Amino acid sequence: MALREETEQETGAPPPGRRPTTRLGVGMVGYAFMGAAHSQGWRTAGHVFDLPADPVLAAICGRDRTAVEAAAARHGWAAAETDWRALIARDDVHLVDICTPGESHAEIAVAALEAGKHVLCEKPLANSVAEAEAMAAAAERAAARGQVAIVGFNYRKVPALTYARGLVADGRLGALRHIRATYLQDWLVDPEAPLTWRLKRERAGSGALGDLGAHIVDLAQYLAGEPLVGVSAVSETFVRERPLPAGPAGTADRTARGAVTVDDAALFTGRLASGALASFEASRMAAGRKNALRLEINGELGSLAFDLERLNELSFHDHTEPAVTAGFRRILVTEPGHPYLEAWWPPGHGLGYEHTFVHQARDVVRTIAEGLPPEPSFADGLQVQRVLAAVEESAARNSVHTPVPFQEVP
Ligand SMILES: NC(=O)c1ccc[n+]([C@@H]2O[C@H](COP(=O)([O-])OP(=O)(O)OC[C@H]3O[C@@H](n4cnc5c(N)ncnc54)[C@H](O)[C@@H]3O)[C@@H](O)[C@H]2O)c1
């Protein structure tokens, strides 16, 4: 769908400091964790970057009228809806931003694309490969009509990781040999942590695997610029029953328990198309680790290392330098020449987690207004989903090596 033009002549980015006159009306479904993060992204992007269109927080959707109206007021949305179908049908909504649990991604995304809207959908793209395939097919049909569909793999938008992708693509690491990635949290260590939607297969698809593993699989494929072609996995559910969450009034019977139907942790090795070897660990059971996403890439000409807890930094070792002076150097990724940094603070003043959502909003707006290829696309999200399914299959079959079907890039 075209953006709403307020002047017919308006094309391209306005001069710095001038507000664009083309508006992109956003309608967001879900308003809790990711809803708050995306709201901040949409609110801020046009005030920091010179965008070719102005994102407008047109309407937000939840299921409870009082709660969604409170969320609209808190996060700055102009209107509230209680049915996502009504949100999609609104004339002032040009893009549907899906921030709900995985169970509803496919239905909402396909309906929005078929209604002519652009879509930004949180990760993992879906709860199954079949759903992700339907979404990728809908995105392809919609692309022919000029619509954009993007997955919310926001860690691609950490400047240090965007920059790392550039170094790999420029050949600074040479042929890749290894990727090792871990993403660790600890909020399930307590066996009394409640049985939320994230612990039910029918709602979340999988556990730590889809929640955290999806991010590091996407990052590995993005940074390497090539897909994983096979995996061998183990996974475990350490705590198999948990207390049911309290109801809205906090009145639930706290002795009632239910079954955990997803993994608490998944570990796997894999092979990239080029033959590089990769290892992954995703756990919500790593005591003391809050949001510890770490990765290292080794190539024949050098290595890169990244730690989300120090997200303004990238470690780079250039193996072509004389051994007596070579070594990992710490690059502070806050220079105006680094990705996204031209619009932020003076060097050294540092960005955080929330900036990834501002960068995501900026990229979505530019992709739509300037006709750029969507990135990460629904096809990228489908490829991640195929890896997650292969990991589950391997773990269920005594870690047998399981191929991942992938699309050759022409
Ligand atoms: N990119 C990231 O770093 C990141 C981080 C956390 C979660 N996520 C992803 O974001 C999505 C949402 O996760 P969250 O942490 O925000 O969950 P959450 O539980 O905090 O919020 C979910 C929201 O969806 C709403 N909702 C559920 N079903 C709905 C429906 N049918 N209609 C309207 N609203 C509905 C809930 O009321 C709630 O507002 C998931 O796909 C998750 O994997 C991504």
The ligand as a Gaussian input file, in Angstrom:
#p B3LYP/6-31G(d) Opt

LIG

0 1
 N       13.065000      -8.874000      19.566000
 C       13.236000      -9.191000      20.833000
 O       14.301000      -8.981000      21.392000
 C       12.091000      -9.806000      21.584000
 C       12.085000      -9.802000      22.997000
 C       10.977000     -10.331000      23.642000
 C        9.937000     -10.877000      22.919000
 N        9.985000     -10.896000      21.567000
 C        8.889000     -11.478000      20.768000
 O        7.810000     -10.538000      20.772000
 C        6.556000     -11.226000      20.785000
 C        5.772000     -10.762000      22.013000
 O        6.543000     -11.002000      23.169000
 P        6.425000     -10.065000      24.475000
 O        7.634000     -10.328000      25.291000
 O        6.130000      -8.654000      24.083000
 O        5.158000     -10.731000      25.143000
 P        4.227000     -10.118000      26.277000
 O        3.572000     -11.257000      26.957000
 O        4.997000      -9.121000      27.093000
 O        3.143000      -9.307000      25.416000
 C        2.250000      -9.935000      24.528000
 C        1.143000      -8.947000      24.175000
 O        0.297000      -9.515000      23.191000
 C       -1.072000      -9.286000      23.565000
 N       -1.890000     -10.286000      22.876000
 C       -1.802000     -11.622000      22.936000
 N       -2.703000     -12.186000      22.098000
 C       -3.358000     -11.164000      21.492000
 C       -4.410000     -11.100000      20.533000
 N       -4.963000     -12.201000      20.031000
 N       -4.857000      -9.873000      20.152000
 C       -4.306000      -8.751000      20.657000
 N       -3.304000      -8.754000      21.573000
 C       -2.845000      -9.945000      21.983000
 C       -1.031000      -9.390000      25.075000
 O       -2.182000      -8.797000      25.655000
 C        0.242000      -8.588000      25.353000
 O       -0.016000      -7.188000      25.306000
 C        6.899000     -12.716000      20.786000
 O        6.884000     -13.173000      19.465000
 C        8.320000     -12.753000      21.343000
 O        9.065000     -13.869000      20.904000
 C       11.033000     -10.363000      20.892000

